Amino acid sequence: MTSDVDQPTSGEPLDLAPDGDAILLAPAPPALVSHRGLVDFDPWAIPRRRGMAAWGLAGLAETLEVVALALIMFMGVRVVAHNYIVDGASMAPTFQTHELVIVNRLAYREIDLSWLPGGGKFRPFGKPEPGDVVVFLYQEQPRERDFIKRVIAVPGQTVEVRDGHVYVDGHPLDEPYISAPPNYAMPKTFIPEGSVFVLGDNRNNSFDSHLFGAIEQSRLIGRAELRYWPFDRFWRVDHHIGRPIS
């Protein structure tokens, strides 16, 4: 079992992965941002002749307005981005356990315009590319889990693992971002349309496409963009694929 997004209750033991896969647990609580200019309400500025009843109504209206604005801002941010806790080692050394990452949920968002004449489905922000570090839904009954992996191949390409190297379209890759060369073999696999092939950077301790095959792009949740905790590793996520070895 691997990546998990169920909301853990207080005191509930974590369902850690025996195979060391990176688990995406319940989203980390969003940081609270203080903005002094957001609320500028001075109760003493209310004319005294209106009395405490007027002050109470004005204060209630102001409070409701602030709450509504906060909810709108919160929901807007959640549509665009999502923060996760990484638990496990399948993406080491790129990600270590308990690190916090922000995921761009619009990166692969598909829009359906098939209801328009000549319309169809398209991705205005682009398609997944080799090297992208992605978060996707891995469905396993009775629970659903989110995984984080690196895209190795896209539709039309082939992938093979042998002799300690990953081969894409017949060319071995030089991959400086992995923890160690893979100690397993996988026969040549063709990536069909609408799918991607993903692997963990910790090649020998990851539950990924070399075991369960390519995944449908419709399962992609987004692209990991920023590691923001711990602070000494604060940096954007590098999306790159190893160069072919000549």
C-alpha positions as CSV (number, residue, x, y, z in Angstrom):
1,M,0.0,0.0,0.0
2,T,1.2,3.5,-0.7
3,S,0.1,7.1,-0.9
4,D,-2.8,8.0,1.2
5,V,-5.1,11.1,1.3
6,D,-7.7,10.0,3.9
7,Q,-8.1,12.5,6.7
8,P,-6.4,10.9,9.7
9,T,-8.2,11.5,13.0
10,S,-6.4,12.5,16.1
11,G,-4.5,9.5,17.5
12,E,-5.2,7.3,14.5
13,P,-2.1,5.4,13.4
14,L,-0.8,6.2,10.0
15,D,-1.1,3.6,7.3
16,L,2.5,3.6,6.3
17,A,3.7,1.8,3.2
18,P,5.7,-1.4,3.7
19,D,7.3,-0.9,0.3
20,G,8.5,2.6,1.2
21,D,6.3,4.4,-1.3
22,A,5.8,8.1,-0.9
23,I,2.5,8.6,0.8
24,L,0.5,11.8,0.3
25,L,-1.4,12.1,3.5
26,A,-4.2,14.4,4.2
27,P,-3.5,17.9,2.9
28,A,-1.4,20.0,5.3
29,P,-3.4,22.9,6.9
30,P,-3.1,26.0,4.9
31,A,-1.0,28.8,6.3
32,L,-2.9,31.7,7.9
33,V,-2.1,35.0,6.2
34,S,-2.5,38.3,8.1
35,H,-3.5,41.3,5.9
36,R,-3.9,44.4,7.9
37,G,-5.7,46.2,5.1
38,L,-8.4,43.5,4.7
39,V,-10.6,44.7,7.5
40,D,-10.8,48.4,8.3
41,F,-13.6,48.6,10.8
42,D,-13.7,51.3,13.5
43,P,-16.8,50.9,15.7
44,W,-16.2,54.3,17.3
45,A,-16.7,55.9,13.9
46,I,-20.4,54.9,14.0
47,P,-22.6,57.9,14.9
48,R,-23.5,57.6,18.6
49,R,-27.1,58.5,17.9
50,R,-27.7,55.1,16.3
51,G,-27.0,53.5,19.6
52,M,-25.7,50.0,20.4
53,A,-28.3,48.3,18.2
54,A,-26.9,50.0,15.2
55,W,-23.3,49.2,16.2
56,G,-24.3,45.5,16.7
57,L,-26.0,45.3,13.2
58,A,-23.0,47.0,11.5
59,G,-20.6,44.7,13.4
60,L,-22.5,41.6,12.4
61,A,-22.7,42.7,8.8
62,E,-18.9,43.4,8.7
63,T,-18.1,40.1,10.3
64,L,-20.3,38.2,7.8
65,E,-18.6,40.0,5.0
66,V,-15.2,39.1,6.2
67,V,-16.1,35.5,6.7
68,A,-17.7,35.3,3.2
69,L,-14.6,36.9,1.7
70,A,-12.3,34.5,3.5
71,L,-14.3,31.5,2.3
72,I,-14.2,32.7,-1.3
73,M,-10.4,33.3,-1.1
74,F,-9.9,29.9,0.5
75,M,-12.0,28.0,-2.1
76,G,-10.3,29.9,-4.9
77,V,-6.9,28.9,-3.7
78,R,-7.9,25.3,-3.2
79,V,-9.1,25.1,-6.9
80,V,-5.7,26.2,-8.1
81,A,-3.3,24.6,-5.6
82,H,-3.2,22.0,-2.9
83,N,-0.6,21.3,-0.2
84,Y,0.4,17.8,0.8
85,I,2.6,16.0,3.3
86,V,4.9,13.4,1.8
87,D,5.4,10.3,3.8
88,G,7.7,7.5,2.6
89,A,10.8,7.2,0.6
90,S,9.8,6.3,-3.0
91,M,10.8,9.8,-4.3
92,A,14.0,10.1,-2.4
93,P,16.3,12.0,-2.9
94,T,13.9,14.5,-4.6
95,F,11.5,14.3,-1.6
96,Q,12.1,13.2,1.9
97,T,9.5,11.9,4.3
98,H,7.4,14.6,6.1
99,E,8.3,17.3,3.6
100,L,5.5,19.7,2.5
101,V,4.8,20.3,-1.2
102,I,2.4,22.5,-3.1
103,V,0.6,20.9,-6.1
104,N,-0.7,22.9,-9.1
105,R,-4.1,21.5,-9.8
106,L,-4.6,23.4,-13.0
107,A,-1.5,22.0,-14.7
108,Y,-3.3,19.2,-16.6
109,R,-6.9,20.4,-16.2
110,E,-9.1,19.2,-19.0
111,I,-11.9,21.3,-20.3
112,D,-14.9,19.7,-22.1
113,L,-16.3,21.9,-24.8
114,S,-17.9,19.0,-26.7
115,W,-21.3,20.8,-26.3
116,L,-20.1,23.5,-28.7
117,P,-20.2,22.9,-32.5
118,G,-16.8,21.4,-33.4
119,G,-15.7,21.5,-29.8
120,G,-14.1,18.7,-27.8
121,K,-11.8,18.1,-24.8
122,F,-8.6,20.0,-24.5
123,R,-6.0,21.0,-21.9
124,P,-5.4,24.8,-22.0
125,F,-2.4,24.6,-19.6
126,G,-0.6,21.8,-21.5
127,K,-0.1,18.0,-21.3
128,P,2.2,16.0,-19.0
129,E,5.8,15.9,-20.3
130,P,8.7,13.5,-19.5
131,G,10.3,14.6,-16.3
132,D,7.2,16.1,-14.7
133,V,6.7,15.3,-11.0
134,V,3.0,14.5,-10.8
135,V,0.4,13.6,-8.2
136,F,-2.2,11.2,-9.3
137,L,-5.1,9.1,-8.0
138,Y,-4.3,5.5,-7.5
139,Q,-7.6,3.6,-7.0
140,E,-7.5,0.7,-4.7
141,Q,-10.5,-0.7,-3.0
142,P,-11.8,0.0,-0.4
143,R,-9.6,3.2,-0.2
144,E,-8.4,5.8,-2.7
145,R,-4.8,7.0,-2.5
146,D,-2.8,9.8,-4.1
147,F,0.7,9.0,-5.4
148,I,3.6,11.2,-6.3
149,K,6.0,10.0,-9.1
150,R,8.0,11.3,-12.0
151,V,6.7,10.9,-15.6
152,I,9.2,8.9,-17.6
153,A,7.3,8.4,-20.9
154,V,4.3,9.8,-22.7
155,P,2.0,8.4,-25.4
156,G,3.8,6.9,-28.4
157,Q,7.0,6.2,-26.5
158,T,8.4,2.9,-25.3
159,V,10.0,2.1,-21.9
160,E,12.3,-0.7,-20.9
161,V,14.4,-1.4,-17.8
162,R,17.5,-3.6,-18.0
163,D,21.1,-3.6,-17.0
164,G,20.6,-0.9,-14.3
165,H,19.2,1.6,-16.8
166,V,15.8,2.9,-17.9
167,Y,15.5,2.9,-21.7
168,V,13.1,5.3,-23.5
169,D,12.6,4.7,-27.2
170,G,15.6,2.4,-27.1
171,H,18.0,4.9,-25.5
172,P,19.3,4.5,-21.9
173,L,18.8,7.6,-19.7
174,D,21.4,9.3,-17.5
175,E,19.4,10.0,-14.4
176,P,21.3,12.0,-11.8
177,Y,18.1,12.5,-9.7
178,I,17.6,8.8,-8.7
179,S,18.9,7.3,-5.5
180,A,20.4,4.2,-7.1
181,P,20.2,2.4,-10.4
182,P,17.2,0.0,-10.7
183,N,18.0,-3.6,-9.7
184,Y,15.1,-5.1,-11.6
185,A,14.2,-5.6,-15.3
186,M,11.1,-4.8,-17.2
187,P,10.3,-5.7,-20.8
188,K,9.8,-3.1,-23.4
189,T,6.4,-1.4,-22.9
190,F,4.5,0.8,-25.3
191,I,2.6,3.8,-23.8
192,P,-0.9,4.1,-25.3
193,E,-2.7,7.3,-26.0
194,G,-4.1,9.0,-22.9
195,S,-1.6,7.4,-20.6
196,V,1.7,8.2,-18.9
197,F,4.4,5.9,-17.5
198,V,5.7,7.0,-14.0
199,L,8.5,5.9,-11.7
200,G,9.7,6.8,-8.3
201,D,13.1,8.4,-8.0
202,N,14.0,5.8,-5.4
203,R,13.8,3.1,-8.1
204,N,14.3,0.1,-5.8
205,N,11.8,1.1,-3.2
206,S,8.8,2.4,-5.1
207,F,5.4,1.1,-6.1
208,D,5.0,2.5,-9.6
209,S,4.4,1.8,-13.3
210,H,7.0,-0.9,-13.5
211,L,4.6,-2.9,-11.3
212,F,1.1,-1.6,-12.2
213,G,1.7,-0.3,-15.7
214,A,1.0,3.1,-17.3
215,I,-1.7,5.2,-15.7
216,E,-4.6,7.1,-17.4
217,Q,-4.0,10.9,-17.7
218,S,-7.5,11.4,-16.4
219,R,-6.2,10.3,-13.0
220,L,-3.6,13.1,-12.8
221,I,-4.4,15.6,-10.0
222,G,-1.7,18.0,-10.7
223,R,2.0,18.8,-10.9
224,A,4.2,19.3,-7.8
225,E,5.6,22.9,-8.0
226,L,7.1,23.9,-4.7
227,R,8.7,22.3,-1.6
228,Y,8.1,24.7,1.2
229,W,9.0,22.7,4.3
230,P,11.6,22.3,5.7
231,F,12.8,25.8,5.1
232,D,16.4,24.7,4.4
233,R,15.0,22.8,1.4
234,F,12.6,25.4,0.2
235,W,12.7,25.4,-3.6
236,R,10.7,24.8,-6.7
237,V,10.5,21.3,-7.9
238,D,12.7,20.4,-10.9
239,H,10.8,18.8,-13.7
240,H,13.4,17.2,-16.0
241,I,14.2,13.8,-17.5
242,G,17.6,12.3,-17.8
243,R,19.5,12.7,-21.1
244,P,20.0,9.7,-23.4
245,I,23.4,8.1,-23.0
246,S,25.1,8.1,-26.3
